[in-house]
Each structure stands twice: as structure tokens, then as C-alpha cells.
Amino acid sequence: MGHLNNQYMGLYTDFYELTMAQGYFECGKKDQQVTFDYYFRTNPYKSGFTVFAGLYDFLELLQDFQYSDDDLLFLQDQGVDAKFTDYLKNFHFGGTIHSVNEGEIVFPNEPLLRVEGNIIECQLIESLLLNILNFESLIATKAYRIKLAAEKKIFADFGLRRAQGLGALHASRAACIGGASSTSNVLAGKLFNIPISGTMAHSWIQSFDNELEAFRAYAKTHPKNTILLVDTYDTLKSGVPNAITVAKEMEQNGERLIGIRLDSGDLAYLSKKARKMLDNAGFEKVQIIASNQLNEYVIKTLLKDQNASIDAFGVGTELITGKDNAALDGVYKLAEIDGEPKMKFSENIEKVTLPGKKKVVRYLDEEGKFYRDGILLDNEDPMAVETLYHPVYPEKNTGIKGLQSESLFSKVYEKGKILIDKKTPPEIHAYLETRAALLPDEHKRFISPHIYKVGTSDQLLNARNTLTNKIKRYTS
């Protein structure tokens, strides 16, 4: 996105990142080299997978993560020491980031980004990283679930008016990564090269003396893309008959009615009745588009259980807000300082982190489908790993000897430069589709999806156990 109102992004952080950074500076730690991991703990929506999104937005904003003179004066007013603000004058993130590809299918507790650099720069970017990646991954996952429910039917993002402020911009991008064919959000369309779409609201029709006059006026002003909203007064007695009248008039003028939109009532019943009326009038190609509080479950039941005659969907509130999950629980954890492994220890073993510099390797079954993901130490040979262990219950393990594997990490940022090409959301979605095709169907179902297994190598497990014992001795 570049600058936000031509401002640097250094203040786009939680204050405790700055208080810690000042502490590192004053304690003489500013040159310590560290590694942080980004991962999430639970798939949203009780899903069997998550779609990773937001990477390029984060990297672009990271290039702008600097401080203006005015920013530094503001920090001094907040009690930040002048010596530290002087250090921040020429600040930029000069570290290295490895990441999985944007649009990748990913799973809980596996690192998705590995951030390396000095301790101050890696600490300061934490909030920005979590803010962008957590949110876009949440929305992209919701969108892809809608895509799975809609199958070959298309759907558009109609959510701008219900979104959380300017978060709508990143949400629209993420929605298209997940599978939305277009967005109503015009600014997002310009910023991210997303197709835009939109028809009319009820207020258009109400502004005319009658519905037929409103339809005629819209068809005259938009003859190449006329979609008529037919439920302002009475869908079957007024809206659809008037749309048919306009469709006939357009046909006489060499134009064609593209579709009608249903935005209230029993969508299955009304769509089937409307379809019959349109077909009987000779307008078999006029599409029926449905909107109004849709989500993946409603769309699935409309198409699968009720055989609704709907060709496309407009999805708003539940897509753009990520309902019913308010946030993805992504975290950013320290894993190494100056080559020495570090971990967060907890009596709750699920919250014990994995130490050291790591990578993620995906192992494929005999058919080339996703089988297991392995978290390995960075210097391990994936082909030499024969068993993956459950990170919490190592007695649960899987043999992967001889299986084909692929590394999910690549270097995406180094010394202030983005190392990957910028892709449009539709291009990222195309990549998502190729990856999702390799995910077995049992992980895609909405009800009680099969849990995809993510395990650790023996070397990583031993490293964690060794460090755990060391921590216990130190704290006892």
C-alpha cells in the first residue's frame, strides 16, 4: 500500500514494543542477533486448514517502518529517552525474513515466518506483522470456505459498509485471495488491482415515481452492465415482471439484461420462482444474484439442500468481519539469541514454544497429496528425517521415511528489499487453488474436519527437551 497518508509507519506499533526496545538499547543489547517465529495456534471457524495471506502488504509496510522528526518528538513527549529517539532517526528494518508463500494452505503451530535481525528491529515490527498477517489470513480463510461452498458459482465481496474502518482495504484484498471474484470496495480495487463490481441500492428505486421507471433509467445509464434489484416492493408480483419488461426493451435496442438481484426473503423459493418466470419469458441467460447475510453454511444449504436457482452471490458482513471468529490467534515468539536457542516455558505444555532456527517441510503421500508437515531445525536434511513427533505428545509419531518433500520457506526480504514479485489477489488465489487441490478432501469438510498432522523432528524435540531441563534446573 505504500505510505498511509504519506506518513512513515514506525508508530504503527504497541507502546510496549518501544519500551522494550529502549530497554534493549540502554542495556547494551542493541546488537544482539535474534530469531523470531510467527505462527498461529488454532484454525479459525473450526476449519481443517488456514489460508496464509497478507505477506506482501506486510513487506511493503515494513519498508515504510521508519520515523519522521515529528514522530520522534511525539515519542519524546510520551517519555521516550532522547538518546533512544536519536538512535531511531535512521531506523529501518535491515534484517532477513523467510516465509511460506502467500496463498499457501497452512496449519496450527508451524512457523509461517522466520524473522532474523538485531533484537531492536525484530521487536519493533512485531505488532505490524501480527496486525496484517492475522487479519488477512482470517478473512482469506473465510473467503475460501465460501468458495468451497459455492463451488463453481462466483461470489463478490460486498462488505465495505460493515467492515472495521480502514481494515476494509486489507479485508477486500484478502477476500479476493480467498476466492471472491470482485469487490464493491473501489479504493481496494485501485490499490490492489482487484476487479470492482456493484449494482444499485433500494434508494435508487425509491427515488423514482415507480419501479419500472427506475429500472428503465438504470438500464439507460448502464446498458452494458445492467443488474436490477427486484425486491424493493414485491419480488414476484412487481420486481421480476418489471425486470422482464426492461429486458425485452433492452433486447429491442441490441442490449441485454445481465441479471437480477435478490436481497431479502426466502432466497431459495424466490430464486426458483424468478428463474421460471425469466425462462418462460425467453431470458434463460439472465443471471440471478443473491445477497443478504450470507455465509458458507447458508450458501451450501441453498445450493445443496434447496436446489436454489442462484448463479452468483454477494457476501458482505460475515465475510468482511470474519464472523464468527474475531481474530486469528497468531503469535510472535523469540526462538534464538546470538545462536543460542531460546524458548517460552509454561506449565501448560501447549504453550511451550520450539527453540532455535527452524524451517517447515511438507511431506507428500504416494499420490502427491499433502500428508504431514514437519518442523525441522534449519540445518537438517529433510530426507534424513524418518519420523515426525507430535510436539506435545511425542508418543504419537508418524514415519515419513522415503516420502517426497518440499520446503515451504523461501527468503522474501533482506537488507530493506522485497525479494519476491508483487502479485494481484486473483494471481495469489490461482496459487491457492493449486495448493488446495493437493489437500485431501477430509480436511476441507465443514463439520468435524480431519486434523492435519504437524510434527517435529527428533533433533528439534531433543533440543526442546534439553532446554526444558535447563530451565527447570534454573528455576528450581
C-alpha positions in Angstrom: 0.0 0.0 0.0 2.9 2.3 0.5 2.6 5.3 2.8 -0.5 5.8 4.9 -1.3 9.4 4.2 2.3 9.9 3.4 3.4 9.0 6.9 6.1 6.6 8.0 4.8 3.5 9.8 7.2 3.4 12.8 4.5 4.5 15.2 2.2 1.7 14.0 3.1 -0.4 17.0 2.1 -1.2 20.5 3.9 1.1 23.0 5.4 -1.8 24.9 7.5 -2.7 21.8 9.1 0.7 22.1 9.6 0.5 25.9 11.3 -2.9 25.4 13.4 -1.6 22.5 14.6 1.4 24.6 15.4 -1.1 27.3 17.5 -3.2 24.9 19.3 -0.1 23.8 20.1 1.1 27.3 21.2 -2.4 28.4 23.7 -2.7 25.6 21.7 -5.4 23.8 21.0 -3.5 20.6 23.5 -5.6 18.5 22.2 -9.0 19.7 21.2 -11.1 16.7 17.8 -12.9 17.2 15.3 -15.1 15.5 11.5 -14.8 16.0 8.8 -17.2 14.7 5.3 -16.2 13.6 2.6 -18.9 13.9 -1.0 -19.4 15.0 -2.4 -21.9 17.5 -5.9 -22.7 16.1 -7.6 -22.8 12.8 -10.4 -20.3 12.6 -14.1 -21.3 12.0 -13.4 -24.9 13.3 -11.8 -25.3 9.9 -9.3 -28.0 8.9 -6.9 -25.5 7.4 -6.0 -21.8 7.2 -5.1 -19.7 4.1 -2.0 -17.6 4.7 -2.4 -14.1 3.4 -1.1 -10.5 4.0 2.6 -11.2 3.3 3.2 -8.6 0.5 1.2 -6.0 2.3 3.3 -6.5 5.4 6.6 -6.4 3.4 5.6 -3.1 1.7 4.6 -1.5 5.0 7.8 -2.8 6.5 9.8 -0.8 4.0 8.0 2.3 5.4 8.6 1.4 9.0 10.7 4.5 9.8 10.3 7.6 12.0 9.9 11.2 10.9 11.2 14.1 13.0 7.7 14.8 14.1 7.3 11.1 15.2 10.4 11.3 17.3 9.2 14.5 19.0 5.9 12.8 19.8 7.8 9.8 21.3 9.8 12.2 23.5 6.6 13.8 24.7 5.5 10.3 25.7 8.6 9.8 27.9 10.9 8.0 25.4 14.5 9.0 26.1 16.1 11.4 23.7 19.2 9.2 23.2 16.9 6.4 22.0 14.9 8.6 19.7 18.2 9.8 18.3 19.0 6.1 17.5 15.7 5.8 15.8 16.4 8.7 13.4 17.8 6.5 10.7 15.9 3.3 11.7 14.9 0.8 9.1 14.4 -2.9 9.3 17.6 -4.4 7.9 17.1 -8.0 8.8 16.1 -11.1 6.9 12.7 -12.7 6.6 11.9 -16.3 5.4 8.2 -17.1 4.8 5.8 -19.6 3.3 4.2 -18.4 0.0 1.2 -16.1 0.2 -1.9 -18.2 -0.6 -0.4 -21.3 1.0 -2.6 -23.8 2.9 -1.1 -23.8 6.4 -1.8 -25.4 9.8 -1.6 -24.5 13.5 1.7 -24.3 15.4 4.0 -24.4 12.4 6.2 -21.3 11.8 4.9 -19.3 8.8 7.6 -16.6 9.0 11.1 -16.6 10.4 12.4 -13.1 11.2 16.1 -12.6 11.8 17.9 -9.4 12.7 19.0 -7.4 15.7 16.8 -7.5 18.8 15.5 -3.9 18.5 14.4 -4.1 14.9 12.8 -7.5 15.3 10.9 -6.4 18.4 9.6 -3.2 16.9 8.0 -4.8 13.9 6.0 -7.4 15.9 2.7 -5.5 16.1 2.7 -4.6 12.4 3.4 -8.2 11.4 0.7 -9.6 13.7 -1.8 -7.0 12.7 -1.6 -7.6 9.0 -1.0 -11.3 8.8 -3.5 -12.3 11.4 -6.3 -10.3 9.9 -5.7 -11.1 6.2 -5.3 -14.8 6.9 -8.5 -14.8 8.9 -10.5 -13.2 6.0 -8.8 -15.2 3.2 -9.7 -18.4 5.1 -13.3 -17.3 5.4 -13.5 -16.4 1.7 -12.1 -19.8 0.6 -14.6 -21.6 2.7 -17.3 -19.6 0.9 -15.6 -20.6 -2.4 -15.8 -24.2 -1.4 -19.5 -23.9 -0.5 -20.3 -22.0 -3.8 -18.3 -24.5 -5.9 -18.5 -23.2 -9.5 -20.7 -20.2 -8.6 -18.9 -16.9 -8.2 -19.3 -14.5 -5.3 -18.3 -10.9 -4.7 -17.2 -9.0 -1.6 -19.9 -6.6 -0.6 -18.7 -5.9 2.9 -17.2 -2.3 2.9 -20.1 -0.7 4.8 -19.9 -3.3 7.6 -16.1 -3.6 7.9 -13.9 -2.4 10.8 -12.8 1.0 9.5 -9.9 1.1 7.1 -9.4 -2.6 7.8 -11.8 -3.0 4.9 -9.0 -2.3 2.4 -6.9 -5.3 3.6 -10.1 -7.3 4.1 -11.1 -6.9 0.5 -7.7 -7.9 -0.7 -7.8 -11.0 1.5 -11.3 -11.8 0.3 -10.1 -11.9 -3.3 -7.1 -14.1 -2.3 -9.6 -16.5 -0.8 -11.8 -16.6 -3.9 -14.1 -13.5 -4.2 -14.3 -12.7 -7.9 -14.6 -8.9 -7.3 -15.2 -6.3 -4.6 -17.5 -3.4 -4.2 -14.7 -1.5 -2.5 -13.4 0.9 -5.1 -10.3 2.0 -3.3 -9.2 -1.5 -2.7 -9.8 -2.2 -6.3 -7.4 0.5 -7.3 -4.8 -0.2 -4.6 -4.6 -4.0 -5.2 -5.7 -4.4 -8.8 -8.9 -6.2 -7.9 -12.0 -6.2 -10.2 -14.8 -4.0 -8.9 -18.5 -4.6 -9.1 -21.8 -3.0 -7.9 -25.3 -2.6 -9.0 -27.9 -0.4 -7.2 -29.5 0.0 -3.7 -33.1 0.3 -2.9 -32.7 4.0 -2.6 -32.3 4.2 -6.4 -35.6 2.6 -7.0 -37.3 4.7 -4.2 -36.0 7.9 -5.8 -38.3 7.4 -8.8 -42.1 7.5 -9.0 -42.3 3.8 -9.7 -40.1 0.7 -10.0 -40.4 0.3 -13.8 -39.2 3.9 -14.3 -36.3 3.2 -12.0 -35.3 0.1 -13.9 -35.6 1.8 -17.3 -33.4 4.7 -16.1 -30.7 2.4 -14.8 -30.7 0.3 -18.0 -30.3 3.5 -20.0 -27.3 4.7 -17.9 -25.7 1.3 -17.6 -26.7 -0.6 -20.8 -23.6 -2.9 -20.8 -23.9 -4.0 -17.2 -27.5 -3.9 -16.0 -28.4 -5.9 -12.9 -31.7 -4.9 -11.4 -32.6 -5.2 -7.7 -36.1 -6.7 -7.7 -37.2 -6.8 -4.0 -37.9 -3.2 -3.2 -41.6 -3.7 -3.2 -42.8 -7.2 -4.2 -40.3 -9.5 -5.8 -42.6 -11.8 -7.8 -45.5 -9.5 -8.4 -43.6 -6.4 -9.3 -39.8 -6.7 -9.3 -39.3 -9.7 -11.7 -42.2 -8.7 -14.1 -40.7 -5.2 -14.4 -37.3 -6.6 -14.9 -38.6 -8.8 -17.7 -40.3 -5.7 -19.3 -37.0 -3.9 -19.3 -35.1 -6.9 -20.6 -37.4 -7.0 -23.6 -36.9 -3.3 -24.2 -33.1 -3.7 -23.9 -33.3 -6.6 -26.4 -35.0 -4.4 -28.9 -32.1 -1.9 -28.5 -29.5 -4.5 -29.1 -28.6 -4.7 -25.4 -29.0 -7.5 -22.8 -30.1 -7.6 -19.2 -27.2 -9.2 -17.3 -29.1 -10.2 -14.1 -31.5 -9.6 -11.3 -30.6 -9.4 -7.6 -32.5 -10.8 -4.6 -31.7 -9.2 -1.3 -34.4 -10.4 1.0 -37.0 -13.1 1.7 -36.7 -16.8 1.1 -33.8 -16.8 -1.4 -34.3 -20.5 -2.4 -38.1 -20.1 -3.1 -37.8 -16.7 -4.7 -34.9 -17.7 -6.9 -36.7 -20.8 -8.3 -39.9 -18.8 -9.0 -37.9 -16.0 -10.6 -35.9 -18.5 -12.7 -39.2 -20.0 -14.0 -40.6 -16.5 -14.8 -37.4 -15.5 -16.7 -37.1 -18.7 -18.6 -40.8 -18.6 -19.6 -40.2 -15.1 -21.0 -37.2 -16.3 -23.0 -34.5 -15.0 -20.8 -32.6 -18.1 -19.8 -29.3 -16.3 -19.8 -30.3 -13.6 -17.3 -28.5 -14.5 -14.1 -29.9 -14.5 -10.6 -27.7 -13.0 -7.9 -28.4 -13.4 -4.2 -27.3 -11.3 -1.2 -28.4 -10.7 2.4 -26.5 -12.1 5.4 -24.9 -14.9 3.5 -22.1 -17.2 4.7 -20.6 -20.5 3.7 -23.3 -22.5 5.6 -26.2 -20.6 4.1 -24.7 -20.8 0.6 -24.1 -24.5 1.0 -27.7 -25.3 2.1 -29.1 -23.0 -0.6 -27.3 -24.9 -3.3 -27.1 -28.5 -2.0 -30.3 -28.9 0.1 -32.7 -26.5 -1.6 -31.5 -26.5 -5.2 -31.8 -22.7 -5.3 -31.6 -21.2 -8.8 -28.8 -18.8 -7.9 -25.9 -18.1 -10.3 -23.8 -15.8 -8.1 -23.6 -14.3 -4.6 -22.8 -11.0 -2.9 -21.4 -11.7 0.5 -20.9 -8.8 3.0 -20.9 -8.7 6.7 -19.9 -12.3 7.6 -17.1 -12.3 5.0 -15.5 -8.9 5.7 -15.7 -9.2 9.5 -14.5 -12.9 9.6 -17.6 -13.8 11.6 -17.8 -16.0 13.8 -14.1 -15.5 14.7 -13.0 -12.0 15.7 -9.3 -12.8 15.2 -6.7 -15.3 14.2 -4.6 -16.2 17.3 -1.3 -15.6 15.7 1.8 -15.1 17.9 5.4 -14.0 17.5 7.9 -15.8 19.7 11.6 -15.4 20.3 13.5 -18.6 19.3 17.2 -17.7 19.3 19.7 -15.1 20.6 23.2 -14.9 19.2 22.9 -18.6 18.1 21.7 -19.8 21.5 18.2 -21.4 21.4 15.5 -19.8 23.4 12.0 -20.9 24.4 9.0 -19.8 26.4 8.4 -22.3 29.1 5.0 -23.0 30.6 3.3 -25.5 32.9 0.7 -25.6 30.1 2.7 -27.7 27.6 0.6 -26.5 24.7 2.2 -23.0 25.2 5.8 -24.2 25.3 7.5 -22.9 22.2 10.0 -24.6 20.0 13.6 -23.2 20.3 16.2 -22.5 17.6 16.2 -21.5 14.0 13.7 -23.7 12.2 12.1 -24.4 8.8 8.9 -26.2 7.7 8.9 -29.1 5.3 5.8 -30.6 3.7 5.8 -34.3 3.1 3.6 -35.8 0.3 2.0 -39.2 0.1 2.2 -41.7 -2.8 -0.4 -39.7 -4.8 1.4 -36.4 -4.3 -1.2 -35.1 -1.8 -0.3 -33.3 1.4 0.4 -35.9 4.1 2.4 -34.3 7.0 4.2 -31.1 7.8 7.5 -31.3 9.6 9.1 -28.6 11.8 12.8 -29.1 11.5 15.9 -27.3 12.6 17.2 -25.1 9.8 20.4 -27.2 9.2 18.6 -30.6 9.0 18.3 -32.6 5.8 14.6 -33.3 5.2 15.3 -36.6 3.5 17.3 -37.7 6.6 14.3 -37.3 8.9 12.5 -40.6 9.2 9.9 -39.8 11.9 7.8 -36.8 12.9 6.7 -36.5 16.5 3.7 -34.8 18.0 5.2 -31.6 19.7 3.1 -32.1 22.8 2.6 -35.9 23.0 5.8 -37.4 21.3 4.5 -40.9 21.8 2.3 -40.1 18.9 4.5 -40.1 15.8 4.5 -40.9 12.1 7.1 -42.4 9.8 7.9 -40.4 6.7 11.0 -42.2 5.5 11.4 -42.0 1.8 8.5 -39.7 1.2 8.8 -36.8 -1.3 9.1 -33.5 0.4 9.2 -29.7 -0.3 10.4 -26.8 1.8 7.7 -24.2 2.5 10.2 -21.4 3.4 11.9 -19.0 1.0 13.7 -15.8 1.6 11.3 -12.9 0.9 13.1 -9.9 2.5 16.7 -8.9 3.0 18.5 -5.6 3.8 15.5 -3.5 3.1 14.5 -5.1 -0.1 11.5 -7.3 -1.0 12.8 -10.3 -2.8 9.5 -11.7 -4.3 7.4 -10.4 -7.1 4.2 -8.5 -6.4 1.1 -10.5 -7.4 -2.5 -9.5 -7.7 -5.1 -11.1 -5.4 -6.5 -13.2 -8.3 -3.0 -14.4 -9.1 -2.5 -15.4 -5.4 -5.9 -17.1 -5.5 -4.8 -19.2 -8.5 -1.8 -20.4 -6.5 -4.1 -21.2 -3.6 -6.3 -23.3 -5.8 -3.3 -25.4 -7.0 -2.3 -26.0 -3.4 -5.8 -26.7 -2.1 -6.2 -29.3 -4.8 -3.4 -31.3 -3.0 -5.2 -31.1 0.4 -7.2 -34.3 0.9 -11.0 -33.6 1.0 -11.4 -34.8 4.6 -9.6 -31.7 5.7 -12.0 -29.4 3.8 -15.3 -30.5 5.2 -17.1 -28.0 7.4 -18.3 -30.4 10.1 -15.5 -32.1 12.2 -12.8 -31.9 9.6 -9.9 -34.3 9.8 -7.0 -32.9 11.7 -3.9 -32.4 9.5 -0.8 -33.6 11.4 2.2 -31.3 12.1 5.2 -32.9 13.8 8.7 -32.1 14.9 11.9 -33.8 14.0 13.8 -35.9 16.6 16.6 -33.3 16.7 14.2 -30.4 17.4 12.4 -32.4 20.0 15.7 -33.2 21.8 16.7 -29.5 21.6 13.4 -28.5 23.3 13.8 -31.2 26.0 17.4 -30.2 26.7 16.4 -26.6 27.1 13.4 -27.5 29.2 15.6 -29.4 31.6 18.0 -26.5 31.8 15.1 -24.1 32.6 13.7 -26.4 35.2 17.2 -26.6 36.9 17.5 -22.8 36.8 14.0 -22.1 38.3 14.0 -24.9 40.9 
